[in-house]
Amino acid sequence: MANIPDISVAPEAVFTIGGFAVSNSVISSLAILVGMAIFFMMFKSRLKLIPGRLQVFMEMIVDFFYSSLIDAYRTKERARKYLSLIVSLFLFVLIANQFTVIPLIQSITIDDGTFLFRNPTAHFSLPIALALIVFFISHFVAFSIAPKRHIQNFFKLHLFFKVRSFKDLANAFLENFLAFLDIVGELAKIVSLSARLFGNVFAGVVMVGVITGLTYFIVPAPFWFLSIFSGLIQALVFAILAMAFISGMAKSVEDEPEAANA
């Protein structure tokens, strides 16, 4: 008989602290952060002039995003400034997507049979938190470049003070309506960025769980590889979209002459 595991969108609570439940997805996120911190401290201490395979692989990732950032931001200075953010987002999302594929991780349970770890990105809280980080950083970058112009992109009330005719009044209302649509569009980016990541990762978890429960009929290995590949693509897409959102917001407040000189 097939042994299909229970499928739940909400993560399971492992323990509580001061009345707040700590879920297995939160524990997984913390474990990934600690693991990445330890890995990069060890990796930094072992950098060599003649790189090994791991160093070459990491340099390829950094070089790919650095080249993409230069194309997006048009200046090496700004590309270097946000390189660590984009690479960190990519690596964190990549590991989070594949976390339960790590050997023995999925077999760790507590007394009542609850899994101690769960794919963090398969719970909507983490994708939306990452999307909010990208959202606020993109607006902070634009605001730091040109505060007044950035605010006027979304609030064009100053146009009403320039009204001299009915045509100017109609134009002021139209511009403010379009600015309101821009605000809605910015909020939609949060939903789009987070829902895309969550939906694809959760679908992969469900697919692998169902297929693994049907091992008497179907060999699940190809579906594991498909899930891993999907997780890699979603991490790459998330990082590239984050880069595009930050870059697009910065460009929206730059003057053409300034952009050309950069």
C-alpha positions in Angstrom: 0.0 0.0 0.0 1.3 3.5 -0.8 2.7 5.5 2.1 2.0 9.1 1.1 3.0 11.5 3.8 0.7 14.2 5.1 0.9 17.4 3.1 0.5 20.7 4.9 1.1 24.3 3.9 1.6 25.4 7.5 4.9 24.2 9.2 4.8 22.2 12.4 5.6 23.8 15.7 8.6 22.2 17.4 8.6 24.2 20.6 7.4 27.5 22.0 9.3 30.5 23.5 7.2 33.0 25.6 4.0 31.8 23.9 5.4 32.1 20.4 5.6 28.8 18.4 9.0 28.0 16.8 8.3 26.0 13.6 10.6 23.5 11.8 10.9 26.0 8.9 12.3 28.6 11.3 14.8 26.1 12.7 15.8 25.2 9.2 16.4 28.9 8.3 18.5 29.4 11.4 20.5 26.2 10.7 21.1 27.4 7.1 22.3 30.8 8.3 24.6 29.3 10.9 25.9 26.8 8.4 26.6 29.5 5.8 28.4 31.6 8.3 30.7 28.8 9.4 31.3 27.7 5.8 32.3 31.2 4.6 34.6 31.8 7.6 36.4 28.6 6.8 36.3 29.2 3.1 37.8 32.7 3.5 40.7 31.4 5.6 41.5 28.8 2.9 41.6 31.1 -0.2 44.6 30.4 -2.4 46.3 32.2 -5.3 45.9 28.9 -7.2 42.3 28.0 -6.6 40.9 24.6 -6.0 37.7 23.3 -7.4 35.5 24.7 -4.7 37.1 28.1 -5.0 36.8 28.1 -8.8 33.1 27.2 -8.4 32.5 30.0 -6.0 34.4 32.5 -8.1 32.2 31.5 -11.1 29.1 32.3 -9.1 30.5 35.7 -7.9 31.7 36.6 -11.4 28.4 35.8 -13.0 26.5 38.0 -10.6 29.1 40.7 -10.7 28.9 40.9 -14.5 25.1 41.0 -14.4 25.2 43.7 -11.8 27.5 45.9 -13.9 25.1 45.5 -16.9 22.2 46.3 -14.6 23.7 49.2 -12.6 26.1 50.5 -15.3 28.8 51.3 -12.7 31.3 49.0 -11.1 31.1 50.9 -7.8 27.4 50.2 -7.4 27.8 46.7 -8.6 30.4 45.9 -6.0 28.2 47.6 -3.3 25.3 45.2 -3.9 27.2 42.1 -5.0 27.3 40.5 -1.5 23.6 41.1 -1.1 22.6 39.4 -4.4 25.1 36.5 -4.0 23.9 35.9 -0.4 20.3 35.9 -1.4 21.0 33.4 -4.2 23.0 31.0 -2.0 20.5 31.2 0.9 17.5 30.6 -1.3 19.4 27.8 -3.2 20.3 26.0 0.0 16.8 26.6 1.5 15.2 25.1 -1.6 17.3 21.9 -1.3 17.6 21.7 2.5 15.7 18.5 3.0 17.6 16.8 0.2 20.7 16.8 2.4 21.3 13.2 3.6 19.7 12.3 7.0 18.1 15.8 7.4 14.6 14.5 6.5 15.0 11.5 8.9 15.4 13.7 12.1 12.2 13.8 14.1 11.1 14.7 17.6 9.1 12.6 20.0 5.7 12.9 18.4 7.1 12.2 14.9 7.2 15.8 13.8 10.1 16.5 11.4 12.7 18.8 13.0 13.6 20.4 9.6 11.5 21.5 6.7 12.3 23.4 3.4 12.0 27.0 4.7 10.9 28.4 1.3 8.1 25.8 1.2 6.4 28.0 3.9 5.1 31.4 2.7 6.6 33.4 5.6 10.2 33.1 4.4 9.6 34.0 0.7 7.5 37.0 1.7 10.1 38.1 4.2 12.8 37.9 1.5 10.6 39.8 -0.9 10.0 42.5 1.6 13.8 42.9 2.1 14.2 43.3 -1.6 11.3 45.8 -1.7 12.6 48.0 1.1 16.2 47.9 -0.2 15.1 48.9 -3.7 13.2 51.9 -2.4 16.0 52.8 0.0 18.5 52.9 -2.8 16.3 55.1 -5.0 15.5 57.4 -2.0 19.2 57.7 -1.2 20.0 58.8 -4.8 17.2 61.4 -5.2 14.8 61.6 -2.3 12.5 64.3 -3.8 12.3 62.7 -7.2 11.6 59.3 -5.7 8.7 60.5 -3.6 7.3 62.5 -6.5 7.2 59.3 -8.6 4.4 58.0 -6.3 2.9 61.2 -4.9 2.3 63.9 -7.4 0.2 66.3 -5.3 2.5 69.1 -6.3 0.9 69.1 -9.7 -2.3 70.5 -8.2 -0.4 73.7 -7.1 0.5 74.2 -10.8 -3.1 74.1 -12.1 -3.9 77.1 -14.3 -6.7 75.6 -16.3 -9.2 72.7 -16.5 -6.8 70.8 -18.7 -4.1 71.2 -16.0 -6.5 69.9 -13.4 -7.5 66.9 -15.4 -3.8 66.2 -16.1 -3.0 66.4 -12.3 -5.8 63.9 -11.5 -4.6 61.6 -14.2 -0.9 61.7 -13.1 -1.9 61.0 -9.5 -4.1 58.1 -10.6 -1.2 56.7 -12.5 1.0 57.2 -9.5 -1.5 55.3 -7.4 -1.3 52.4 -10.0 2.5 52.5 -9.6 2.1 52.0 -5.8 -0.2 49.1 -6.5 2.4 47.7 -8.9 5.2 48.0 -6.3 3.1 46.1 -3.8 2.3 43.5 -6.4 6.0 42.9 -6.8 6.1 41.6 -3.2 3.3 39.1 -3.9 4.8 38.1 -7.3 8.4 37.6 -6.0 7.3 35.6 -2.9 4.4 33.6 -4.5 6.6 32.5 -7.4 9.3 31.1 -5.1 6.9 29.6 -2.6 4.6 28.0 -5.2 7.3 26.3 -7.1 9.2 25.0 -4.1 6.1 23.8 -2.3 4.9 22.1 -5.5 8.3 20.3 -5.7 8.0 19.2 -2.1 4.5 17.8 -2.7 5.5 16.1 -6.0 8.5 14.4 -4.4 6.5 13.4 -1.3 3.7 11.8 -3.4 6.1 10.1 -5.8 8.2 8.8 -2.9 5.0 7.3 -1.3 4.4 5.4 -4.6 7.8 3.7 -4.7 6.2 0.4 -5.3 5.1 1.6 -8.7 7.4 4.4 -9.8 11.2 5.0 -9.2 11.3 8.4 -7.5 15.0 9.3 -8.3 14.2 11.3 -11.5 11.7 13.4 -9.6 14.2 14.2 -6.9 16.6 15.5 -9.6 13.7 17.5 -11.2 13.0 19.0 -7.8 16.7 19.9 -7.3 16.9 21.5 -10.7 13.7 23.4 -10.1 15.1 24.7 -6.8 18.3 25.9 -8.5 16.3 27.7 -11.2 14.0 29.4 -8.6 17.0 30.6 -6.6 18.5 32.1 -9.8 15.3 33.7 -10.8 14.8 35.2 -7.3 18.3 36.7 -7.3 18.0 38.1 -10.8 14.6 39.6 -10.1 15.9 41.1 -6.9 18.7 42.7 -8.9 16.3 43.9 -11.5 13.9 45.5 -9.0 16.8 47.4 -7.2 18.3 48.4 -10.5 15.0 49.5 -12.0 14.1 51.6 -8.9 17.5 53.3 -9.0 17.2 54.1 -12.7 13.7 55.6 -12.2 15.2 58.5 -10.2 18.3 59.1 -12.2 18.5 61.9 -14.8 19.5 61.0 -18.3 22.7 63.1 -18.2 23.7 61.5 -14.8 23.1 58.0 -16.2 25.2 58.7 -19.2 28.1 60.1 -17.2 27.9 57.1 -14.9 
